[in-house]
């Protein structure tokens, strides 16, 4: 080994020894532990995704079996109330039946006319016969009063008139009975004709009720009428009329794990994904039966997770078909488990005061992997997020994580970084990371010197 190499090795050894001694005997600077602060806040909202659909929709198909549509009462885009007339069918074959019955009715009407005429004549003849009988009886009474026995000639003549009148009365009585006998059959004929006509009239009325069938709306909304599709498909696939309510609802699903967090009439936050529009809504329906196709395969356990449909009524209109996030925020303030210390049945957190950790007793309740604050903290209070290794009264340093930065703070940070970069570029100052290459340079120099010494030694030996 050359003399120069020996000197270099000695110097390096001295430097290393000196550094070791300094590290051993010089006092070390005491460093504080650094912890993240957690801001007491509400539990993160549970988010579901759903779609905006009409609250009510009615599809009305053309039914050829009901006949031909002969009249429409609405036009495309008309607004209708529930129960409004939409269009009218004419039932095939009914008109022909009505026409036939009408012919029968007219014939019966003629028969009734004849029966009424017969009855009327019978009543007239009967009345005339009774009148004639009454006149004859009056004549007989007059003749009986005019008898004068003192005048034989006149008395005999009066007796003959009386006898003739009596004979006429007997004939009139027979005539009255004959006409009276004709009245009853005429009445029966009239009554039967009327009964038959009433029956046919009722049949006609029933058929007329069946002749036309009016289709009515069941829901309130806007009419979408497409006659061509209905005629082409014969009502099998495309609706003739679709009625869509102007009010919308959000249809979504909730898993069995969050099912108990939903309640009827809960107020929720809605956000339209495509536009960013936000508004409030109200839970109007929660199914108590899982969706048949809503089972999601579980992981690891081999089980399935059931899903249940629920609906939300938004405060305002949301376009049909738009995707919407439904956010449900639980009441109360929550802490992470890492920030809570349990001791002798009590719960504690560590606040940060005057550079030290301060142990504070609080009242909490365990709630699904977190703690719900019952007493001792308020919204916005700051506590140490992870208390591992912390002790009461210990001097510590704290920082607020990016997750706790407000939106404005993040924007200010971005602006400040941008301004700093711009200033550096304008001034010509560029931050460059320079690595310490002293050791490697010295090593390279040593290698070159050693190689030169070896070459010189080899040359002297050869000489």
C-alpha positions as CSV (number, residue, x, y, z in Angstrom):
1,X,0.0,0.0,0.0
2,X,1.4,3.4,-0.9
3,X,2.1,6.1,1.6
4,X,-0.7,8.3,0.2
5,X,-3.3,5.6,0.6
6,X,-2.3,5.1,4.1
7,X,-2.7,8.8,4.8
8,X,-6.2,8.9,3.3
9,X,-7.4,5.9,5.3
10,X,-6.1,7.4,8.5
11,X,-7.9,10.7,7.8
12,X,-11.2,8.9,7.2
13,X,-10.8,6.9,10.4
14,X,-10.2,10.0,12.4
15,X,-13.3,11.7,10.9
16,X,-15.5,8.7,11.7
17,X,-14.3,8.4,15.2
18,X,-14.8,12.1,15.8
19,X,-18.4,11.9,14.6
20,X,-19.1,8.9,16.8
21,X,-17.8,10.7,19.9
22,X,-19.8,13.9,19.1
23,X,-23.0,11.9,18.7
24,X,-22.3,10.1,21.9
25,X,-21.4,13.0,24.2
26,X,-23.2,16.0,22.8
27,X,-26.8,16.7,24.2
28,X,-29.6,15.6,21.8
29,X,-32.4,18.0,20.9
30,X,-35.7,16.8,22.4
31,X,-38.5,16.5,19.7
32,X,-42.2,16.7,20.3
33,X,-44.6,14.1,19.0
34,X,-46.9,15.3,16.2
35,X,-50.6,14.4,16.1
36,X,-53.5,15.0,13.7
37,X,-56.4,17.0,14.9
38,X,-60.0,15.9,14.2
39,X,-62.8,18.4,14.0
40,X,-66.0,17.1,15.7
41,X,-68.6,16.8,12.9
42,X,-71.7,15.0,11.9
43,X,-71.4,11.5,10.4
44,X,-70.7,11.4,6.7
45,X,-74.0,11.1,4.8
46,X,-75.1,7.8,3.4
47,X,-75.4,8.1,-0.4
48,X,-77.7,6.1,-2.7
49,X,-78.1,6.5,-6.4
50,X,-81.5,6.6,-8.1
51,X,-83.4,7.8,-11.1
52,X,-86.1,10.4,-11.6
53,X,-89.4,8.9,-12.8
54,X,-93.0,10.1,-13.0
55,X,-94.9,9.6,-9.8
56,X,-97.7,8.0,-11.9
57,X,-97.7,6.6,-15.4
58,X,-100.6,5.0,-17.3
59,X,-100.2,3.1,-20.6
60,X,-103.4,2.6,-22.6
61,X,-103.3,0.2,-25.5
62,X,-105.6,-0.1,-28.5
63,X,-107.8,-3.2,-28.1
64,X,-109.2,-4.3,-31.5
65,X,-111.6,-6.7,-29.7
66,X,-113.5,-3.7,-28.4
67,X,-114.1,-2.5,-31.9
68,X,-113.1,0.6,-33.9
69,X,-112.1,3.9,-32.4
70,X,-114.6,6.4,-33.8
71,X,-113.8,9.5,-31.8
72,X,-110.9,11.0,-29.8
73,X,-111.5,13.5,-27.0
74,X,-107.8,14.5,-26.5
75,X,-104.8,15.6,-28.5
76,X,-101.1,14.9,-28.1
77,X,-99.6,16.9,-25.2
78,X,-103.0,17.7,-23.7
79,X,-103.2,17.8,-19.9
80,X,-105.9,15.7,-18.3
81,X,-107.4,15.0,-15.0
82,X,-108.1,11.5,-13.6
83,X,-111.3,10.2,-15.1
84,X,-111.2,12.3,-18.3
85,X,-112.6,10.9,-21.5
86,X,-109.8,9.9,-23.9
87,X,-111.4,8.1,-26.9
88,X,-114.5,6.0,-27.9
89,X,-114.8,2.5,-29.3
90,X,-117.8,1.3,-31.4
91,X,-118.5,-2.4,-30.6
92,X,-118.8,-4.5,-33.7
93,X,-122.1,-6.2,-34.4
94,X,-124.1,-4.2,-31.8
95,X,-125.5,-1.8,-34.3
96,X,-127.0,-4.6,-36.4
97,X,-128.6,-6.1,-33.3
98,X,-130.0,-2.7,-32.4
99,X,-131.4,-2.2,-35.9
100,X,-133.2,-5.6,-35.8
101,X,-134.7,-5.0,-32.4
102,X,-135.8,-1.6,-33.6
103,X,-137.7,-3.2,-36.4
104,X,-139.4,-5.5,-33.9
105,X,-140.2,-2.6,-31.7
106,X,-141.7,-0.7,-34.6
107,X,-143.9,-3.7,-35.5
108,X,-145.0,-4.1,-31.9
109,X,-145.8,-0.4,-31.9
110,X,-148.1,-0.9,-34.8
111,X,-149.8,-3.9,-33.1
112,X,-150.2,-1.8,-30.0
113,X,-151.8,0.9,-32.2
114,X,-154.3,-1.6,-33.5
115,X,-155.0,-3.0,-30.0
116,X,-155.6,0.5,-28.7
117,X,-157.9,1.2,-31.6
118,X,-159.9,-2.0,-30.8
119,X,-160.0,-1.1,-27.2
120,X,-161.1,2.4,-28.0
121,X,-163.9,1.2,-30.3
122,X,-165.0,-1.4,-27.7
123,X,-165.2,1.3,-25.1
124,X,-167.0,3.6,-27.5
125,X,-169.6,0.9,-28.5
126,X,-170.0,0.0,-24.8
127,X,-170.6,3.6,-23.9
128,X,-173.1,4.1,-26.7
129,X,-174.9,0.9,-25.8
130,X,-175.2,2.0,-22.1
131,X,-176.5,5.4,-23.3
132,X,-179.1,3.7,-25.5
133,X,-180.1,1.5,-22.6
134,X,-180.4,4.5,-20.3
135,X,-182.5,6.4,-22.9
136,X,-184.9,3.4,-23.3
137,X,-185.3,3.2,-19.5
138,X,-186.1,6.9,-19.4
139,X,-188.7,6.4,-22.2
140,X,-190.2,3.5,-20.3
141,X,-190.5,5.6,-17.2
142,X,-192.2,8.3,-19.2
143,X,-194.6,5.9,-20.8
144,X,-195.6,4.4,-17.5
145,X,-196.3,7.9,-16.1
146,X,-198.4,8.8,-19.2
147,X,-200.9,5.8,-18.9
148,X,-204.5,7.1,-18.7
149,X,-207.0,4.4,-17.9
150,X,-209.9,6.8,-18.5
151,X,-209.1,6.8,-22.2
152,X,-209.1,3.2,-23.4
153,X,-207.8,4.0,-26.8
154,X,-204.8,6.0,-25.6
155,X,-204.2,3.5,-22.8
156,X,-204.0,0.6,-25.2
157,X,-201.6,2.4,-27.5
158,X,-199.4,3.3,-24.5
159,X,-199.3,-0.3,-23.4
160,X,-198.1,-1.3,-26.7
161,X,-195.3,1.3,-26.6
162,X,-194.3,0.2,-23.1
163,X,-194.0,-3.4,-24.2
164,X,-191.9,-2.4,-27.3
165,X,-189.7,-0.3,-25.1
166,X,-189.2,-3.1,-22.6
167,X,-188.2,-5.3,-25.5
168,X,-185.7,-2.7,-26.7
169,X,-184.3,-2.4,-23.2
170,X,-183.7,-6.1,-23.1
171,X,-181.9,-5.9,-26.4
172,X,-179.8,-2.9,-25.3
173,X,-178.8,-4.8,-22.1
174,X,-177.5,-7.7,-24.2
175,X,-175.7,-5.2,-26.5
176,X,-174.0,-3.6,-23.4
177,X,-172.9,-7.0,-22.2
178,X,-171.5,-7.8,-25.6
179,X,-169.5,-4.6,-25.9
180,X,-168.3,-5.0,-22.3
181,X,-167.0,-8.5,-23.2
182,X,-165.0,-7.0,-26.0
183,X,-163.2,-4.5,-23.7
184,X,-161.3,-7.0,-21.6
185,X,-159.5,-8.8,-24.5
186,X,-158.7,-5.4,-26.1
187,X,-157.2,-4.3,-22.8
188,X,-155.1,-7.5,-22.5
189,X,-153.9,-7.0,-26.1
190,X,-152.8,-3.5,-25.3
191,X,-151.1,-4.6,-22.1
192,X,-149.3,-7.5,-23.8
193,X,-148.2,-5.2,-26.7
194,X,-146.9,-2.7,-24.2
195,X,-145.0,-5.4,-22.2
196,X,-143.4,-6.7,-25.4
197,X,-142.4,-3.2,-26.4
198,X,-140.9,-2.5,-23.0
199,X,-138.8,-5.7,-23.2
200,X,-137.5,-4.8,-26.7
201,X,-136.9,-1.2,-25.6
202,X,-134.8,-2.4,-22.6
203,X,-132.7,-4.7,-24.9
204,X,-132.1,-1.8,-27.2
205,X,-131.0,0.4,-24.3
206,X,-128.6,-2.3,-23.0
207,X,-127.2,-2.7,-26.5
208,X,-126.8,1.0,-26.9
209,X,-124.8,1.0,-23.6
210,X,-122.6,-1.6,-25.1
211,X,-122.4,-0.1,-28.6
212,X,-119.9,2.5,-27.5
213,X,-117.1,2.2,-24.9
214,X,-115.3,5.3,-23.7
215,X,-111.8,4.9,-22.4
216,X,-111.0,7.1,-19.4
217,X,-107.8,8.2,-17.7
218,X,-107.0,6.8,-14.3
219,X,-104.2,9.3,-13.5
220,X,-103.6,13.1,-13.9
221,X,-100.9,14.1,-16.2
222,X,-99.8,14.9,-19.8
223,X,-101.1,12.8,-22.7
224,X,-98.8,11.4,-25.3
225,X,-100.9,10.1,-28.2
226,X,-99.4,8.0,-31.0
227,X,-102.1,6.7,-33.3
228,X,-99.7,5.3,-36.0
229,X,-97.8,3.0,-33.6
230,X,-101.0,1.7,-32.1
231,X,-102.5,0.9,-35.5
232,X,-99.3,-0.8,-36.7
233,X,-98.8,-2.9,-33.6
234,X,-102.5,-3.6,-33.1
235,X,-102.0,-2.5,-29.5
236,X,-99.7,-5.4,-28.6
237,X,-96.5,-3.5,-27.9
238,X,-96.9,0.2,-28.3
239,X,-99.4,2.2,-26.2
240,X,-101.9,4.3,-28.0
241,X,-101.8,6.8,-25.2
242,X,-99.3,7.2,-22.4
243,X,-100.2,9.5,-19.5
244,X,-97.3,10.8,-17.5
245,X,-97.7,12.8,-14.3
246,X,-95.9,16.1,-14.1
247,X,-94.7,15.3,-10.5
248,X,-91.6,13.1,-10.3
249,X,-90.2,10.8,-7.7
250,X,-86.7,9.3,-7.2
251,X,-86.6,5.5,-7.2
252,X,-83.6,4.0,-5.5
253,X,-82.6,0.9,-3.4
254,X,-81.2,0.5,0.1
255,X,-79.2,-2.5,1.3
256,X,-80.3,-4.5,4.3
257,X,-77.4,-3.0,6.3
258,X,-78.7,0.6,5.9
259,X,-82.4,-0.4,5.9
260,X,-83.1,0.7,9.5
261,X,-81.6,4.2,8.7
262,X,-84.5,5.0,6.4
263,X,-87.8,6.2,7.7
264,X,-91.0,7.5,6.1
265,X,-91.1,11.3,5.8
266,X,-87.3,11.6,6.4
267,X,-86.0,14.8,4.7
268,X,-83.0,14.0,2.5
269,X,-80.6,15.9,0.2
270,X,-80.9,15.3,-3.6
271,X,-78.2,16.1,-6.2
272,X,-78.7,15.7,-9.9
273,X,-75.5,14.1,-11.1
274,X,-75.4,15.6,-14.6
275,X,-76.2,19.2,-13.6
276,X,-75.1,19.4,-10.0
277,X,-78.5,20.8,-9.1
278,X,-79.4,20.2,-5.4
279,X,-82.7,20.3,-3.5
280,X,-84.5,18.6,-0.6
281,X,-86.8,15.6,-0.8
282,X,-89.0,13.5,1.4
283,X,-89.0,9.7,1.7
284,X,-92.5,8.6,0.6
285,X,-92.2,4.8,0.3
286,X,-90.0,2.0,1.7
287,X,-90.7,-1.5,0.6
288,X,-90.8,-4.2,3.3
289,X,-90.0,-6.9,0.7
290,X,-86.6,-7.2,-0.9
291,X,-86.3,-6.9,-4.7
292,X,-86.4,-10.3,-6.3
293,X,-83.4,-9.4,-8.6
294,X,-81.8,-7.2,-5.9
295,X,-79.7,-9.8,-4.1
296,X,-76.0,-8.8,-4.3
297,X,-73.6,-11.7,-3.9
298,X,-71.6,-11.4,-0.7
299,X,-67.9,-11.7,-0.5
300,X,-66.3,-14.4,1.6
301,X,-69.3,-15.6,3.5
302,X,-71.2,-17.0,0.5
303,X,-74.3,-15.1,1.5
304,X,-76.2,-12.5,-0.4
305,X,-77.1,-8.9,0.5
306,X,-80.7,-8.0,-0.1
307,X,-81.9,-4.7,-1.5
308,X,-85.1,-2.8,-0.9
309,X,-86.7,-0.2,-3.1
310,X,-87.5,3.2,-1.7
311,X,-89.0,6.4,-3.2
312,X,-88.3,10.1,-2.5
313,X,-90.6,12.9,-3.6
314,X,-88.4,16.0,-4.5
315,X,-89.4,19.5,-3.6
316,X,-89.2,20.5,-7.2
317,X,-89.3,18.9,-10.7
318,X,-86.4,16.7,-11.8
319,X,-86.3,15.7,-15.4
320,X,-87.5,12.2,-16.1
321,X,-84.6,9.7,-16.4
322,X,-81.9,11.9,-14.7
323,X,-79.6,10.1,-12.3
324,X,-79.8,11.5,-8.7
325,X,-77.7,11.0,-5.6
326,X,-79.8,10.6,-2.4
327,X,-77.9,11.6,0.7
328,X,-79.2,10.8,4.2
329,X,-77.4,12.5,7.0
330,X,-77.8,11.0,10.5
331,X,-78.5,13.4,13.4
332,X,-75.8,13.9,16.0
333,X,-72.0,14.4,16.2
334,X,-69.6,11.5,15.7
335,X,-66.0,10.6,16.7
336,X,-63.7,8.0,15.2
337,X,-62.8,5.1,17.5
338,X,-59.1,6.0,17.4
339,X,-59.8,9.3,19.3
340,X,-61.6,7.7,22.3
341,X,-60.1,6.2,25.4
342,X,-62.2,4.0,27.6
343,X,-61.2,3.7,31.3
344,X,-63.1,2.4,34.2
345,X,-66.4,2.5,32.4
346,X,-65.8,6.1,31.3
347,X,-64.8,7.7,28.0
348,X,-62.2,10.3,27.4
349,X,-60.8,12.4,24.5
350,X,-57.7,14.6,24.3
351,X,-58.1,18.2,23.5
352,X,-55.1,20.4,22.4
353,X,-54.5,23.4,24.8
354,X,-51.4,25.6,25.1
355,X,-49.2,23.1,23.3
356,X,-50.3,20.2,25.5
357,X,-52.7,17.2,25.3
358,X,-55.5,17.6,27.8
359,X,-57.6,14.6,28.8
360,X,-61.3,15.4,28.9
361,X,-64.2,13.2,30.0
362,X,-67.1,13.0,27.6
363,X,-70.3,11.0,27.4
364,X,-70.5,8.9,24.2
365,X,-72.4,6.0,22.8
366,X,-71.0,3.3,20.6
367,X,-72.6,3.4,17.1
368,X,-71.4,1.2,14.2
369,X,-67.7,1.6,14.4
370,X,-67.8,5.1,15.7
371,X,-68.9,7.0,18.8
372,X,-71.9,9.3,19.0
373,X,-71.5,12.4,21.2
374,X,-74.1,12.7,24.0
375,X,-72.4,15.3,26.2
376,X,-69.1,17.2,26.5
377,X,-68.3,18.2,22.9
378,X,-69.9,20.5,20.4
379,X,-69.8,20.8,16.6
380,X,-66.4,22.2,15.5
381,X,-64.4,21.2,18.6
382,X,-60.9,19.9,17.8
383,X,-59.6,16.8,19.4
384,X,-56.6,14.5,18.7
385,X,-57.6,12.1,16.0
386,X,-55.4,9.1,17.0
387,X,-54.5,9.0,20.7
388,X,-52.1,6.1,20.4
389,X,-49.1,7.0,22.7
390,X,-50.5,10.3,24.0
391,X,-50.7,11.1,27.7
392,X,-52.4,13.8,29.7
393,X,-50.4,17.0,29.9
394,X,-47.8,15.8,27.3
395,X,-46.3,18.5,25.1
396,X,-47.2,17.8,21.5
397,X,-47.3,19.3,18.1
398,X,-50.6,19.1,16.0
399,X,-51.5,19.5,12.4
400,X,-54.8,19.5,10.5
401,X,-55.0,17.0,7.8
402,X,-56.0,17.8,4.2
403,X,-59.3,16.1,4.8
404,X,-60.2,18.7,7.4
405,X,-59.3,21.7,5.1
406,X,-62.2,23.7,4.0
407,X,-62.9,24.3,0.3
408,X,-61.8,27.9,0.7
409,X,-58.6,26.9,2.4
410,X,-57.7,24.4,-0.4
411,X,-58.4,27.1,-3.0
412,X,-56.2,29.5,-1.2
413,X,-53.4,27.0,-1.0
414,X,-53.7,26.3,-4.7
415,X,-53.6,30.1,-5.4
416,X,-50.6,30.6,-3.1
417,X,-48.7,27.8,-4.7
418,X,-49.5,29.1,-8.2
419,X,-48.4,32.7,-7.2
420,X,-45.1,31.4,-5.7
421,X,-44.4,29.4,-8.8
422,X,-45.1,32.4,-11.0
423,X,-42.8,34.6,-8.9
424,X,-40.0,32.1,-9.1
425,X,-40.3,31.8,-12.8
426,X,-40.4,35.7,-13.3
427,X,-37.3,36.2,-11.0
428,X,-35.4,33.4,-12.7
429,X,-35.2,31.4,-9.5
430,X,-35.7,27.7,-10.0
431,X,-35.9,25.2,-7.2
432,X,-33.5,22.4,-8.1
433,X,-32.8,19.3,-6.0
434,X,-29.1,18.9,-5.6
435,X,-27.8,15.6,-4.4
436,X,-24.5,15.5,-2.3
437,X,-22.0,13.8,-4.5
438,X,-18.9,14.5,-2.3
439,X,-18.4,11.0,-1.2
440,X,-18.7,9.5,-4.7
441,X,-16.3,12.2,-6.1
442,X,-13.7,11.5,-3.4
443,X,-14.0,7.8,-4.0
444,X,-13.5,8.4,-7.8
445,X,-10.4,10.5,-7.0
446,X,-9.0,7.9,-4.7
447,X,-9.4,5.2,-7.3
448,X,-7.6,7.3,-9.9
449,X,-4.7,8.0,-7.5
450,X,-4.4,4.4,-6.5
451,X,-4.3,3.3,-10.1
452,X,-1.6,5.9,-10.9
453,X,0.6,4.8,-7.9
454,X,0.2,1.1,-9.0
455,X,1.3,2.0,-12.5
456,X,4.3,3.9,-11.2
457,X,5.4,1.0,-9.0
458,X,5.0,-1.4,-11.8
459,X,7.2,0.8,-14.1
460,X,9.9,1.1,-11.4
461,X,10.0,-2.6,-10.8
462,X,10.3,-3.3,-14.6
463,X,13.1,-0.8,-14.8
